[in-house]
Amino acid sequence: MVHRYSALAGLLATAAATPLSIRNDANQTMVRSFKDIPPSTDLKYVPCFDNFTCANIEVPLDYDNPDVGTTNVAFMRYDAPNQPAMGDIIWNPGGPGDSAIEFMLEALEMLTFLLGDSYNIVGMDPRGVNNSGPNIDCFAGQPALRDYYLLELFNNIDPRSPILLEKYYQDSGAFGTWCSQTLNASANYANTPATATDMLHYAELLAESQGQSPEEAKVHYYGASYGSALGTTFASLYPDRVGRFIIDAVLDVEDYYFGNWSQNLLQADKAVESFFRFCYEAGPKCAFFRNDSSADSIKQRFDAMLEDLEDNPIAVTDVNFVQFPTTVTHIDFRGFLLISLYNPPALFPSLAGIAAGLENHNGTLLALATGNGVMPSAECDGTSPEVSSVQPKLLIACNDNNKRFTVTEENVTALFEYDKQLSTYVGDIWPAVIVPQCRNLDFAPPENQVFQKFEKVNTSTPILFTDNVIDPVTSSYEKMSAFYEGSVILLQDAVGHGLVVTQAECTAGYVQKYLQTGELPPPGTVCDTQFEPFASTTSAKKRGLAPRGIPNIPF
């Protein structure tokens, strides 16, 4: 059977040691699963996945209370071509819930272009994510059932319908009740402050293995999106242990911990408006272009199409694309629209084709993109991934929120209304990303793993904050940079989520100079790029920070 996708669900698509021993001799077995690496309190790397080495570190669930028990944290390292390396730089791609190890296996080239060859790059799966414990999968051992449930939970949410909004409120509460019954108390310890301490623990183990003082070990780090929450949390908790730190695609992390997430949308509509401009400049290369006289003309047609779709959902019955009749709605389109903003070079061409079809009352391409009209996979098909990026997102974010946001039906309704004011294009769907699912969860981190608040600190190394001039879902670099004395902001002239949406020599040059020497760019630096989302259809092959759950679209 064909696996079903949803654009919205895709959004919900971070002691003492013995000396480090990296053995690459031919006699060692090449590991291809972390299940084959027994957790160890020492830092023991073994060859894995052909071009990497892997370590599975046993850590206390609570460093202040070791009697609670332990879990494992998975690390995968790419050794820099130039050895000895200047250090290990830990990488986090976002989420919470995205796997750094999976990203490195799929898109290492993006990281090496940006970070250069002076540091080993270490992908760390945060607690509860992919290869790391504890288990926070509410449907453990039933991946197809889990994916089907999540699609049902997040499909058919329309805040303009009081009945559907009430249904979603009840469904999201049921999620928390269900997970509270199926998970154990170890889920309390899957949170960002604990993961930040795991990063420090890794640096201390690494230092000791190299004959250095663990107490003086520094963490080198590159984190994007949720990775900015993990990075700024670490820098606030352990300011004297900050090494080279690059914080990209910057969240309003205060807003993240509060559980609101609304400040993510500050540039969302600007990102949509960039589509009109890029489409106009591309002309016939953009499928939505119709000899328009201006970008504003394209915007007017786009807005009219979307308004018509709100009132007139479109039936799709083409047997070449769907397995059964289905109907696409403005919520389906808004979900795909939001995802496309993450990585315009990869998805703006698809967005243009979908919008062109909808303008002609043809929803086939939208159904193909979102998976409407396709039978969900069954357990026997074996097509669902064993682990989910959505489940960790919900549990980790709810633990970090720690019930700061009071989830009532009235508050959820008001949040949808508020987000719609922030973004006319995607505000209708954004609150479903996380907030309502927290209300009936019985989990909470111990007091020592609750992040309290941000205050201005002086880190041992100044931090480099980075982003695009327009980031659709994280644009709070000025606010967060202000908490860290001496930090500097580097922007690149592009649209999308994080630096990896394009490859700019200027950006990579400043980043690598900072990593090698600690020298920061001059304040106010904006790097030029050759950012053209419609330049080539091959750009759709690029992997960025877009949420998972996006199928291959044949245009």
BELNOR-V537365 format. One record per backbone hydrogen bond with DSSP energy under -1.0 kcal/mol. CO is the residue of the C=O (numbers start at 0). NH is the residue of the N-H. Records with the same first field share a line. If there is no record, write none. Layout:
BEGIN
CO=NH ; NH
END
This chain:
BEGIN
5=9
7=10
8=11
12=547
24=27
30=48
32=35
33=36
39=57
41=43
45=53
46=30
47=51
48=50
51=47
52=76
53=45
54=74
55=39
56=72
58=70
61=64
64=67
65=68
68=60
70=58
71=132
72=56
73=124
74=54
75=122
76=52
77=120
86=119
88=121
89=221
90=123
91=223
93=97
98=102
99=103
100=104
101=105
102=106
107=111
108=112
109=113
110=114
111=115
117=85
119=88
120=77
121=90
122=75
125=128
128=131
132=127
136=139
138=141
141=145
142=146
143=147
144=148
145=149
146=150
147=151
148=152
149=153
150=154
157=160
160=164
161=165
162=166
163=167
164=168
165=169
166=170
167=171
168=172
169=173
170=174
171=175
172=176
173=177
174=178
175=179
177=181
178=182
183=186
184=187
185=188
186=189
188=190
190=194
191=195
192=196
193=197
194=198
195=199
196=200
197=201
198=202
199=203
200=204
201=205
202=206
203=207
204=208
206=211
207=210
212=215
213=216
218=242
219=89
220=245
221=91
222=247
223=226
224=227
225=228 ; 229
226=230
227=231
228=232
229=233
230=234
231=235
232=236
233=237
237=240
238=459
240=218
243=220
244=463
245=222
246=465
247=224
249=475
250=252
251=255
252=256
253=257
254=258 ; 259
260=263
261=264
262=265
264=267
266=270
267=271
268=272
269=273
272=276
273=277
274=278
275=279
276=280
277=281
278=282
281=284
282=285
285=288
293=297
294=298
295=299
296=300
297=301
298=302
299=303
300=304
301=305
302=306
303=307
304=308
305=309
306=310
307=311
313=327
315=325
317=320 ; 321
325=315
327=313
328=332
329=333
330=334
331=335
332=336
333=337
334=338
335=339
336=340
338=341
341=496
342=345 ; 346
343=347
346=350
347=351
348=352
349=353
350=354
351=355
352=356
353=357
354=358
356=361
357=360
362=366
363=367
364=368
365=369
366=370
370=373
372=322
377=380
388=392
389=393
390=394
391=395
392=396
393=397
394=398
395=399
396=400
397=401
400=403
405=407
407=411
408=412
409=413
410=414
411=415
412=416
413=417
414=418
415=419
416=420
417=421
418=422
422=426
425=428 ; 429
428=431
429=432
433=436
434=437
435=438
437=440
445=448
446=449
456=484
462=487
463=246
464=489
465=248
466=491
469=495
475=479
476=480
477=481
479=482
480=483
482=456
483=486
487=464
489=466
490=526
491=468 ; 493
493=469
497=500
498=501
503=507
504=508
505=509
506=510
507=511
508=512
509=513
510=514
511=515
512=516
513=517
521=524
524=490
526=492
531=534
535=538
536=539
537=540
538=541
552=554
END
